[in-house]
């Protein structure tokens, strides 16, 4: 008689190998990415946002309320493995991804709005990321069971998010205020290099767990695609419902659909010890939303160019 192994339980209890040195590299990489993005942010960006409070409210609502709600609905409809469901909640709890600024510019969206929302969402995330993770996680019992087994210290979570997002944001803005020309030059160097380093980091980290990745990737592949596109669609049509301009609709779609999965991955390894399904979900997000974001931005840029040639 053969012993039948439940692969679902294996994945939920699986740990991805990730040592302390690699965790520090990820910390530093994410801080550099945030610093590079914030070199293009000034106090004027915040002032510009508050001159149009409707856009602020729509943007923040779309990222921190609408997308987690969509995620919760998807989880209840699909019923993925608990660790994967927790990975989806983690992604939804994170602020928009820093590369959304580049994608928005490529798509012909409102680049100034994208940069401003990135800055504001980063500040809001210091509180909203821990709150969303705890709130939506505990709303779904299979996830709540995992959370009860983890020592998720809210203060430590807020402290980590502040160190990775808040402090680099302030330092980048300060650098720009002191010397804007230097900030612009440094930003052009840091942005592409830091994103490439992040992608290389994910590839190297998972190459050490290649057998696990290849065996279990099918559990998250299509789920991540569906989750990601639901973010784009939700952000776009919510902005449309709120009667924002077409360029702002594209911006909100990208801000909602592209998440800071690097931060999510850091939180997975720091507080959840590389929980298998969770780590796979968040890591694949980190690769996929760059691919999908570039594809969507390229489509919109071609569509905009085609329309402009007709007039």
ChimeraX attribute file (.defattr): number of C-alpha atoms within 10 A of each C-alpha:
attribute: neighborCount
match mode: 1-to-1
recipient: residues
	/A:1	3
	/A:2	4
	/A:3	5
	/A:4	6
	/A:5	8
	/A:6	8
	/A:7	11
	/A:8	16
	/A:9	12
	/A:10	12
	/A:11	21
	/A:12	17
	/A:13	15
	/A:14	19
	/A:15	19
	/A:16	21
	/A:17	14
	/A:18	16
	/A:19	11
	/A:20	10
	/A:21	9
	/A:22	13
	/A:23	16
	/A:24	12
	/A:25	13
	/A:26	21
	/A:27	17
	/A:28	13
	/A:29	19
	/A:30	25
	/A:31	21
	/A:32	22
	/A:33	26
	/A:34	29
	/A:35	27
	/A:36	29
	/A:37	25
	/A:38	27
	/A:39	28
	/A:40	21
	/A:41	25
	/A:42	21
	/A:43	13
	/A:44	10
	/A:45	19
	/A:46	17
	/A:47	11
	/A:48	14
	/A:49	18
	/A:50	14
	/A:51	10
	/A:52	10
	/A:53	11
	/A:54	12
	/A:55	19
	/A:56	20
	/A:57	12
	/A:58	18
	/A:59	28
	/A:60	22
	/A:61	16
	/A:62	24
	/A:63	29
	/A:64	23
	/A:65	16
	/A:66	20
	/A:67	25
	/A:68	25
	/A:69	17
	/A:70	15
	/A:71	23
	/A:72	19
	/A:73	12
	/A:74	18
	/A:75	21
	/A:76	11
	/A:77	9
	/A:78	10
	/A:79	12
	/A:80	19
	/A:81	20
	/A:82	23
	/A:83	25
	/A:84	27
	/A:85	27
	/A:86	29
	/A:87	31
	/A:88	30
	/A:89	27
	/A:90	29
	/A:91	32
	/A:92	34
	/A:93	30
	/A:94	29
	/A:95	30
	/A:96	29
	/A:97	24
	/A:98	27
	/A:99	26
	/A:100	29
	/A:101	25
	/A:102	18
	/A:103	26
	/A:104	31
	/A:105	17
	/A:106	19
	/A:107	26
	/A:108	21
	/A:109	26
	/A:110	19
	/A:111	20
	/A:112	17
	/A:113	24
	/A:114	28
	/A:115	27
	/A:116	25
	/A:117	26
	/A:118	27
	/A:119	27
	/A:120	18
	/A:121	22
	/A:122	26
	/A:123	19
	/A:124	15
	/A:125	24
	/A:126	22
	/A:127	16
	/A:128	19
	/A:129	23
	/A:130	21
	/A:131	16
	/A:132	21
	/A:133	21
	/A:134	19
	/A:135	15
	/A:136	20
	/A:137	24
	/A:138	16
	/A:139	11
	/A:140	16
	/A:141	11
	/A:142	17
	/A:143	21
	/A:144	18
	/A:145	13
	/A:146	18
	/A:147	17
	/A:148	10
	/A:149	9
	/A:150	12
	/A:151	9
	/A:152	15
	/A:153	11
	/A:154	13
	/A:155	9
	/A:156	12
	/A:157	18
	/A:158	17
	/A:159	15
	/A:160	18
	/A:161	23
	/A:162	18
	/A:163	16
	/A:164	24
	/A:165	25
	/A:166	21
	/A:167	16
	/A:168	22
	/A:169	27
	/A:170	19
	/A:171	16
	/A:172	22
	/A:173	23
	/A:174	18
	/A:175	21
	/A:176	22
	/A:177	15
	/A:178	10
	/A:179	10
	/A:180	16
	/A:181	12
	/A:182	12
	/A:183	21
	/A:184	15
	/A:185	11
	/A:186	15
	/A:187	21
	/A:188	14
	/A:189	11
	/A:190	18
	/A:191	20
	/A:192	15
	/A:193	14
	/A:194	19
	/A:195	19
	/A:196	11
	/A:197	15
	/A:198	20
	/A:199	16
	/A:200	12
	/A:201	16
	/A:202	17
	/A:203	15
	/A:204	13
	/A:205	17
	/A:206	20
	/A:207	12
	/A:208	13
	/A:209	15
	/A:210	13
	/A:211	10
	/A:212	17
	/A:213	17
	/A:214	10
	/A:215	9
	/A:216	17
	/A:217	14
	/A:218	10
	/A:219	17
	/A:220	23
	/A:221	15
	/A:222	11
	/A:223	19
	/A:224	21
	/A:225	15
	/A:226	12
	/A:227	20
	/A:228	26
	/A:229	18
	/A:230	19
	/A:231	26
	/A:232	25
	/A:233	18
	/A:234	21
	/A:235	28
	/A:236	25
	/A:237	16
	/A:238	20
	/A:239	23
	/A:240	16
	/A:241	10
	/A:242	12
	/A:243	11
	/A:244	18
	/A:245	13
	/A:246	15
	/A:247	18
	/A:248	23
	/A:249	24
	/A:250	29
	/A:251	33
	/A:252	37
	/A:253	30
	/A:254	32
	/A:255	34
	/A:256	31
	/A:257	29
	/A:258	31
	/A:259	28
	/A:260	24
	/A:261	27
	/A:262	26
	/A:263	24
	/A:264	28
	/A:265	27
	/A:266	23
	/A:267	20
	/A:268	21
	/A:269	20
	/A:270	16
	/A:271	15
	/A:272	20
	/A:273	17
	/A:274	21
	/A:275	23
	/A:276	24
	/A:277	31
	/A:278	31
	/A:279	28
	/A:280	27
	/A:281	26
	/A:282	29
	/A:283	24
	/A:284	19
	/A:285	29
	/A:286	24
	/A:287	16
	/A:288	17
	/A:289	24
	/A:290	19
	/A:291	11
	/A:292	18
	/A:293	26
	/A:294	20
	/A:295	14
	/A:296	19
	/A:297	23
	/A:298	17
	/A:299	14
	/A:300	19
	/A:301	19
	/A:302	14
	/A:303	13
	/A:304	14
	/A:305	12
	/A:306	11
	/A:307	10
	/A:308	9
	/A:309	7
	/A:310	6
	/A:311	5
